Amino acid sequence: MPPRSPRPVDKLDDDDYPAYTMGRAAEMIGTTPAFLRALGEQRLITPLRSEGGHRRYSRYQLRIAARARELVDAGTQIEAACRIIILEDQLEEARRINDELRARGATS
């Protein structure tokens, strides 16, 4: 009997796989399709398109959209909410790089 091959990567386990239609995505985060379109217009998220041209969202994009919804629900204008999220993401990346550089410095 041949050895079992490792489980193939399931696309639904991939945070970047565009698995959700606009309607389903809006329902999942408790918003409207218009809100998701507005996030696209602000270039916060860029959904992939199906062969038929329909927007498809990934889990990663839904987390970003949910964060934007939190900020907007708290009274932040959508443009400002998008900028805040971009800056939060840049800060997180800078911290990650800083931690990596510190770890390398500690081992040399």
Backbone as CSV, one residue per row, in Angstrom:
resi,resn,N_x,N_y,N_z,CA_x,CA_y,CA_z,C_x,C_y,C_z
1,MET,0.842,-1.176,0.000,0.000,0.000,0.000,0.887,1.239,0.000
2,PRO,0.641,2.186,-0.927,1.488,3.384,-0.991,1.244,4.287,0.212
3,PRO,2.268,5.068,0.579,2.087,5.976,1.718,1.009,7.004,1.401
4,ARG,0.302,7.387,2.446,-0.745,8.392,2.266,-0.107,9.749,1.992
5,SER,-0.651,10.414,1.026,-0.144,11.751,0.745,-0.749,12.721,1.746
6,PRO,-0.031,13.799,2.019,-0.595,14.773,2.942,-1.904,15.331,2.380
7,ARG,-2.760,15.745,3.289,-4.063,16.293,2.881,-3.834,17.487,1.964
8,PRO,-4.497,17.494,0.818,-4.338,18.662,-0.056,-4.884,19.910,0.628
9,VAL,-4.307,21.023,0.295,-4.747,22.276,0.903,-6.181,22.545,0.475
10,ASP,-7.018,22.733,1.455,-8.420,23.037,1.201,-8.543,24.535,0.969
11,LYS,-9.123,24.911,-0.140,-9.252,26.330,-0.462,-10.020,27.088,0.608
12,LEU,-10.959,26.435,1.260,-11.729,27.121,2.288,-10.915,27.373,3.553
13,ASP,-9.784,26.694,3.701,-8.886,26.958,4.822,-7.978,28.153,4.536
14,ASP,-7.948,28.591,3.294,-7.086,29.686,2.852,-7.782,31.022,3.117
15,ASP,-7.197,31.857,3.982,-7.783,33.159,4.315,-7.930,34.081,3.110
16,ASP,-7.144,33.832,2.070,-7.169,34.705,0.901,-8.033,34.173,-0.242
17,TYR,-8.627,33.012,-0.060,-9.468,32.436,-1.115,-10.802,33.190,-1.176
18,PRO,-11.173,33.707,-2.349,-12.409,34.490,-2.470,-13.650,33.606,-2.494
19,ALA,-14.094,33.195,-1.347,-15.154,32.197,-1.232,-16.555,32.779,-1.086
20,TYR,-16.667,34.068,-0.779,-17.964,34.615,-0.407,-18.488,35.633,-1.409
21,THR,-19.738,35.476,-1.787,-20.383,36.453,-2.664,-20.621,37.736,-1.881
22,MET,-20.920,38.795,-2.596,-21.161,40.073,-1.936,-22.322,39.978,-0.941
23,GLY,-23.402,39.353,-1.342,-24.555,39.242,-0.452,-24.233,38.460,0.798
24,ARG,-23.540,37.355,0.641,-23.172,36.528,1.799,-22.174,37.267,2.681
25,ALA,-21.215,37.943,2.068,-20.214,38.693,2.828,-20.882,39.787,3.649
26,ALA,-21.800,40.525,3.035,-22.512,41.590,3.744,-23.310,41.008,4.906
27,GLU,-23.965,39.893,4.669,-24.741,39.243,5.728,-23.838,38.803,6.880
28,MET,-22.682,38.262,6.564,-21.782,37.751,7.597,-21.279,38.843,8.528
29,ILE,-21.064,40.050,7.996,-20.545,41.113,8.861,-21.629,42.109,9.267
30,GLY,-22.861,41.811,8.890,-23.977,42.632,9.330,-24.024,44.007,8.700
31,THR,-23.772,44.054,7.410,-23.799,45.332,6.711,-24.533,45.168,5.389
32,THR,-24.390,46.136,4.523,-25.064,46.085,3.225,-24.042,45.918,2.105
33,PRO,-24.490,45.426,0.956,-23.591,45.385,-0.203,-23.051,46.777,-0.556
34,ALA,-23.851,47.810,-0.364,-23.390,49.171,-0.663,-22.180,49.546,0.198
35,PHE,-22.174,49.095,1.448,-21.033,49.370,2.325,-19.778,48.685,1.774
36,LEU,-19.913,47.451,1.341,-18.767,46.740,0.769,-18.284,47.429,-0.507
37,ARG,-19.220,47.891,-1.326,-18.828,48.618,-2.543,-18.076,49.898,-2.168
38,ALA,-18.526,50.588,-1.118,-17.856,51.812,-0.671,-16.434,51.527,-0.214
39,LEU,-16.223,50.402,0.455,-14.864,50.032,0.870,-13.986,49.781,-0.347
40,GLY,-14.571,49.221,-1.385,-13.842,49.029,-2.634,-13.504,50.350,-3.300
41,GLU,-14.450,51.284,-3.285,-14.206,52.605,-3.864,-13.099,53.340,-3.115
42,GLN,-12.995,53.101,-1.816,-11.940,53.703,-0.997,-10.622,52.932,-1.125
43,ARG,-10.655,51.840,-1.862,-9.489,50.964,-2.095,-8.964,50.324,-0.817
44,LEU,-9.875,50.113,0.144,-9.479,49.389,1.352,-9.418,47.900,1.059
45,ILE,-10.399,47.410,0.351,-10.395,46.012,-0.093,-10.737,45.991,-1.579
46,THR,-10.126,45.047,-2.276,-10.392,44.875,-3.702,-10.805,43.427,-3.909
47,PRO,-12.099,43.181,-3.987,-12.544,41.795,-4.150,-12.164,41.263,-5.534
48,LEU,-11.947,39.980,-5.587,-11.732,39.351,-6.888,-13.078,39.243,-7.588
49,ARG,-13.043,38.975,-8.859,-14.273,38.854,-9.635,-14.399,37.437,-10.163
50,SER,-15.625,36.939,-10.124,-15.904,35.622,-10.707,-15.875,35.763,-12.230
51,GLU,-15.966,34.644,-12.917,-15.985,34.694,-14.375,-17.149,35.534,-14.873
52,GLY,-18.232,35.567,-14.130,-19.393,36.361,-14.494,-19.299,37.817,-14.072
53,GLY,-18.185,38.199,-13.419,-17.972,39.583,-13.009,-18.477,39.922,-11.624
54,HIS,-18.943,38.940,-10.875,-19.455,39.198,-9.528,-18.314,39.281,-8.521
55,ARG,-18.466,40.164,-7.559,-17.437,40.327,-6.519,-17.419,39.100,-5.610
56,ARG,-16.201,38.677,-5.246,-15.996,37.552,-4.332,-14.997,37.997,-3.269
57,TYR,-15.350,37.732,-2.010,-14.550,38.199,-0.876,-13.908,37.036,-0.128
58,SER,-12.726,37.298,0.406,-12.020,36.305,1.218,-12.308,36.566,2.698
59,ARG,-11.946,35.605,3.534,-12.110,35.803,4.983,-11.258,36.960,5.471
60,TYR,-10.063,37.097,4.917,-9.187,38.212,5.294,-9.875,39.544,4.981
61,GLN,-10.458,39.664,3.804,-11.154,40.888,3.431,-12.369,41.145,4.328
62,LEU,-13.030,40.074,4.728,-14.182,40.236,5.619,-13.754,40.750,6.993
63,ARG,-12.595,40.315,7.472,-12.102,40.840,8.757,-11.822,42.340,8.649
64,ILE,-11.240,42.755,7.530,-10.970,44.175,7.317,-12.286,44.949,7.240
65,ALA,-13.244,44.422,6.496,-14.545,45.082,6.360,-15.259,45.174,7.709
66,ALA,-15.141,44.133,8.517,-15.767,44.146,9.838,-15.131,45.222,10.717
67,ARG,-13.827,45.386,10.616,-13.143,46.438,11.386,-13.621,47.813,10.920
68,ALA,-13.769,47.990,9.618,-14.268,49.259,9.082,-15.681,49.522,9.595
69,ARG,-16.489,48.487,9.634,-17.856,48.648,10.128,-17.861,49.083,11.589
70,GLU,-16.965,48.503,12.405,-16.865,48.906,13.815,-16.580,50.400,13.929
71,LEU,-15.629,50.872,13.142,-15.252,52.283,13.204,-16.387,53.189,12.729
72,VAL,-17.032,52.787,11.635,-18.141,53.590,11.109,-19.305,53.595,12.093
73,ASP,-19.590,52.459,12.684,-20.665,52.387,13.682,-20.370,53.266,14.893
74,ALA,-19.079,53.488,15.171,-18.689,54.344,16.299,-18.679,55.826,15.922
75,GLY,-19.051,56.123,14.658,-19.159,57.521,14.253,-18.044,58.045,13.366
76,THR,-17.116,57.197,12.991,-16.017,57.606,12.131,-16.492,57.618,10.678
77,GLN,-16.135,58.655,9.936,-16.479,58.682,8.516,-15.755,57.560,7.796
78,ILE,-16.366,57.050,6.731,-15.814,55.879,6.062,-14.407,56.137,5.522
79,GLU,-14.159,57.329,5.002,-12.817,57.644,4.482,-11.782,57.584,5.596
80,ALA,-12.126,58.143,6.753,-11.212,58.133,7.899,-11.037,56.717,8.431
81,ALA,-12.118,55.940,8.461,-12.031,54.551,8.932,-11.071,53.755,8.056
82,CYS,-11.161,53.944,6.758,-10.257,53.223,5.846,-8.810,53.621,6.094
83,ARG,-8.564,54.903,6.293,-7.197,55.364,6.552,-6.684,54.805,7.880
84,ILE,-7.519,54.786,8.892,-7.126,54.226,10.189,-6.720,52.766,10.037
85,ILE,-7.503,52.006,9.308,-7.205,50.579,9.128,-5.894,50.391,8.382
86,ILE,-5.652,51.211,7.367,-4.389,51.133,6.621,-3.217,51.437,7.550
87,LEU,-3.364,52.464,8.366,-2.289,52.819,9.297,-2.082,51.744,10.362
88,GLU,-3.173,51.138,10.847,-3.044,50.037,11.808,-2.275,48.879,11.189
89,ASP,-2.563,48.581,9.935,-1.890,47.492,9.239,-0.403,47.806,9.059
90,GLN,-0.084,49.038,8.695,1.316,49.434,8.533,2.063,49.361,9.859
91,LEU,1.416,49.771,10.939,2.041,49.700,12.254,2.313,48.254,12.658
92,GLU,1.335,47.383,12.425,1.519,45.963,12.745,2.688,45.371,11.962
93,GLU,2.788,45.714,10.689,3.890,45.210,9.862,5.232,45.750,10.353
94,ALA,5.291,47.021,10.714,6.531,47.611,11.226,6.951,46.933,12.528
95,ARG,5.998,46.644,13.386,6.317,45.944,14.639,6.838,44.539,14.380
96,ARG,6.221,43.858,13.414,6.674,42.506,13.071,8.121,42.535,12.566
97,ILE,8.415,43.471,11.687,9.773,43.596,11.155,10.746,43.950,12.272
98,ASN,10.356,44.851,13.149,11.197,45.239,14.274,11.506,44.038,15.167
99,ASP,10.485,43.234,15.454,10.686,42.034,16.274,11.650,41.061,15.604
100,GLU,11.506,40.888,14.281,12.416,39.994,13.552,13.855,40.502,13.616
101,LEU,14.038,41.795,13.445,15.382,42.368,13.488,15.988,42.244,14.878
102,ARG,15.184,42.438,15.907,15.667,42.265,17.282,16.071,40.819,17.527
103,ALA,15.278,39.886,17.020,15.582,38.462,17.215,16.896,38.107,16.510
104,ARG,17.104,38.638,15.333,18.369,38.379,14.610,19.553,38.983,15.356
105,GLY,19.349,40.172,15.901,20.417,40.826,16.646,20.788,40.075,17.915
106,ALA,19.811,39.438,18.533,20.046,38.687,19.767,20.810,37.390,19.489
107,THR,20.688,36.854,18.283,21.353,35.588,17.962,22.711,35.790,17.323
108,SER,23.079,37.025,17.010,24.390,37.215,16.357,25.451,37.629,17.329
